[in-house]
């Protein structure tokens, strides 16, 4: 007589194994979504708030620093051309001389 094991489809066991793994994975994902809190805890909210305050302070101090640099150069009326002329004068080269 014929053996009943030989009549079973070859991929049937693998198919049910894959189906079981997918089902368990989906169950795990759904359980994790339900258990995870929707709102962040107070600690992370406070941390985000402190970071925002520090970033704002940095932007303010950076703006003040940049404004101080612009004011310094405006008061001194310094430019790249003036600096180059001063260097040429210091080295004793005649700036009106043409080659």
GIRA-V737762 format. One record per run of one state. SS is the DSSP state (H for helix, E for strand, L for the rest). FROM is the first residue (numbers start at 1). TO is the last residue. If there is no record, write none. Layout:
SS_FROM_TO ; SS_FROM_TO
//
This chain:
L_1_3 ; H_4_7 ; L_8_11 ; H_12_35 ; L_36_41 ; H_42_76 ; L_77_79 ; H_80_90 ; L_91_99
//
